[in-house]
Amino acid sequence: MFTVTSFNEIKLGNDAERLIILRKRLNLNQFQFAKELGISVSYIGQMEREELPFSPHIKAKINEFLKREKELYGKDILSGF
């Protein structure tokens, strides 16, 4: 079983691709994902378009979200991905 517990474990070309794949795998639109992370929709969009870099703070928020989801649902969000 493939287990992801950290944003950086998603092996793709760059952070923007990781974010898009993760958000789509979660079946969340930009608004929903931004709300879950406590950031603005425009910030999500700018990161996905590579207009703004990812900060360690944003990666930490994503990692916290992944841990919380795993605890709630008892499985890895990206299992089988």
C-alpha positions in Angstrom: 0.0 0.0 0.0 1.2 3.5 -0.9 1.2 5.8 2.1 1.7 9.5 1.9 2.2 11.4 5.1 4.0 14.5 3.7 3.4 16.9 0.8 7.0 16.3 -0.4 6.4 12.6 -0.8 4.2 13.2 -3.8 6.7 12.7 -6.6 5.9 15.0 -9.5 7.8 17.7 -11.4 7.2 20.5 -9.0 5.2 21.8 -6.1 2.5 23.3 -8.3 1.8 19.9 -10.0 1.8 18.3 -6.5 -0.8 20.8 -5.3 -3.1 20.4 -8.3 -3.0 16.5 -8.2 -3.5 16.5 -4.5 -6.5 18.9 -4.7 -8.1 17.0 -7.5 -7.5 13.6 -5.8 -9.4 15.1 -2.8 -12.2 16.2 -5.1 -11.9 19.7 -3.8 -12.1 22.9 -5.8 -9.8 25.8 -5.1 -12.3 27.5 -2.8 -12.9 24.3 -0.7 -9.2 23.5 -0.4 -8.3 27.1 0.5 -10.9 27.0 3.2 -9.5 23.7 4.6 -6.0 25.2 4.7 -7.1 28.6 6.1 -5.7 30.5 3.1 -7.2 32.6 0.3 -8.5 31.1 -3.0 -6.3 33.6 -4.9 -3.2 32.3 -3.1 -4.1 28.7 -4.1 -4.5 29.8 -7.7 -1.2 31.7 -7.7 0.7 28.7 -6.3 -0.9 26.4 -8.9 0.1 28.8 -11.7 3.6 29.1 -10.2 3.2 32.8 -9.7 4.0 32.5 -6.0 6.4 30.0 -4.4 5.4 27.6 -1.7 6.5 28.6 1.8 7.4 26.2 4.5 4.3 27.5 6.3 2.0 26.4 3.5 3.7 23.0 3.2 3.2 22.6 6.9 -0.5 23.5 6.6 -0.9 20.9 3.8 0.9 18.2 5.9 -1.4 19.0 8.9 -4.4 18.6 6.6 -3.1 15.2 5.3 -2.5 13.9 8.8 -6.0 15.1 10.0 -7.7 13.4 7.0 -5.8 10.2 7.6 -6.8 10.2 11.3 -10.5 11.0 10.5 -10.8 8.4 7.7 -8.2 5.8 8.7 -6.7 5.6 5.3 -4.2 7.5 3.2 -5.8 10.0 0.9 -3.5 9.1 -2.0 -3.6 5.3 -1.5 -3.7 3.6 -4.9 -2.5 6.8 -6.6 
